[in-house]
Amino acid sequence: PFPALRTMGASLVVMREYPTIANAGLIYARPGSVEARDLLDEVAWRVQLFQHYPEAVRRVVHFASPPYYANSDDQTILDDVLVSAVLRNRTFLGSTARFEASTR
């Protein structure tokens, strides 16, 4: 599949996941797009924030309570970052909030 990926004009290719948006387990990234780089930086920042400071989940999802689950789910974080990129507005309400709600 690598030759096929190289022929694509995309800097970022993410596998589709149902019922969420994307599968965080398979991401192909290559240099060339500031937007793709920023998207991956945002995913890394959120994962590190929530893993090192789990209480930060409560600051962005008002009804979340310990134990927090979104802090360990890179897939929901990736979904929220993709939605944020499309909306051009940072959001945690799509997947992070939904994941916290489903674990209550």
C-alpha positions in Angstrom: 0.0 0.0 0.0 2.9 2.4 0.4 3.3 3.2 -3.3 -0.5 4.0 -3.4 -0.1 6.3 -0.4 2.8 8.1 -2.0 0.7 8.8 -5.2 -2.0 10.5 -3.1 -1.9 14.3 -2.8 -2.7 14.2 0.9 -0.3 14.9 3.7 -2.4 13.0 6.1 -4.4 9.7 5.6 -6.4 8.3 8.4 -8.4 5.1 8.4 -12.2 5.4 8.8 -13.8 3.9 11.9 -17.4 3.3 12.7 -19.2 4.7 14.7 -16.5 7.3 15.3 -14.8 9.3 12.6 -11.2 8.0 12.4 -9.1 5.2 13.7 -6.1 6.5 15.7 -4.3 3.2 15.2 -3.4 3.8 11.6 -2.3 7.2 10.5 -0.1 8.0 7.5 1.6 11.4 7.6 4.2 13.0 5.4 5.7 16.5 5.3 4.2 19.2 3.3 1.1 20.5 5.0 1.1 23.0 7.9 -2.5 22.1 8.6 -1.6 18.3 8.9 1.3 19.1 11.2 -0.9 21.4 13.4 -3.6 18.7 13.6 -1.1 16.1 14.7 0.5 18.5 17.2 -3.0 19.2 18.7 -3.7 15.4 19.0 -0.3 15.0 20.8 -0.9 18.0 23.1 -4.4 16.7 24.1 -3.2 13.2 24.7 -0.3 14.4 26.9 -2.5 16.9 28.7 -5.2 14.3 29.6 -2.7 11.6 30.5 -0.5 13.8 32.7 -3.3 15.9 34.2 -6.5 13.7 34.1 -8.4 16.4 36.0 -8.2 18.6 32.9 -10.9 16.5 31.4 -13.3 18.0 34.0 -12.3 21.5 32.8 -13.4 20.8 29.2 -16.3 18.4 29.9 -18.3 20.0 32.8 -20.2 16.8 33.8 -17.1 14.5 33.9 -16.1 13.1 37.2 -13.3 10.7 38.4 -12.3 8.2 37.3 -11.8 9.9 33.9 -11.9 7.8 30.8 -11.3 10.2 28.0 -7.7 10.8 29.2 -6.7 7.4 27.8 -8.6 7.3 24.6 -6.5 8.6 21.7 -9.2 7.8 19.2 -11.9 10.1 20.7 -9.2 12.8 21.0 -8.3 12.4 17.3 -12.0 12.6 16.4 -12.4 15.9 18.4 -9.3 17.3 16.8 -10.6 16.5 13.3 -13.9 18.1 14.0 -12.1 21.1 15.5 -10.0 21.5 12.3 -13.1 21.4 10.1 -15.0 23.9 12.3 -11.8 26.0 12.9 -12.8 26.1 16.5 -11.3 24.0 19.3 -13.9 21.6 20.6 -14.0 18.7 23.0 -17.8 18.1 22.8 -18.0 15.6 20.1 -16.1 12.5 21.2 -14.5 13.4 24.5 -17.7 14.5 26.1 -19.7 11.6 24.5 -17.1 9.1 25.8 -17.3 10.5 29.3 -21.1 10.4 29.2 -21.1 6.7 28.0 -18.9 5.6 30.9 -21.3 7.0 33.6 
